[in-house]
Every structure is written in C-alpha cells, then in structure tokens.
Amino acid sequence: MHQYVTHNHYYPTQKQFADAVLRFFRETLPNEWQTFRDQVSDNFRVVNHDKFRVLG
C-alpha cells in the first residue's frame, strides 16, 4: 500500500488520503493480486502464547 498510496504522494485533505487508501484496497489490490501475491515472502514464523515473552 505504501508504494501505491503514500510513497511520494501528497494529499491536501484527510478525505483525499482516506479515499486513496480505500481505492487501493477496493480496486488496486484485487486487480493486481497476482503481482502482490508474488512479492510476499513465505518466510513466516508462528508465535504461540506458550513461547511468547517480553525481553527488557
């Protein structure tokens, strides 16, 4: 979304920004799904509650 909506773009009003975000999710993402799908890495780690801890 950043690449399509906010990168090097200026929106004079909050409504124009919100419209651009919604347009991305409603139009751009469905139309370009195969391109986006191929850019996502399959390298995910599952974090479950038993192994979750806060370091600090």
Buried (B, 14 or more C-beta within 10 A) or exposed (E): EEEBBBEEEEBEEEEEBEEBBEEBEEEBBEEEEEEBEEEEEEEEEEEEEEEEEEEE
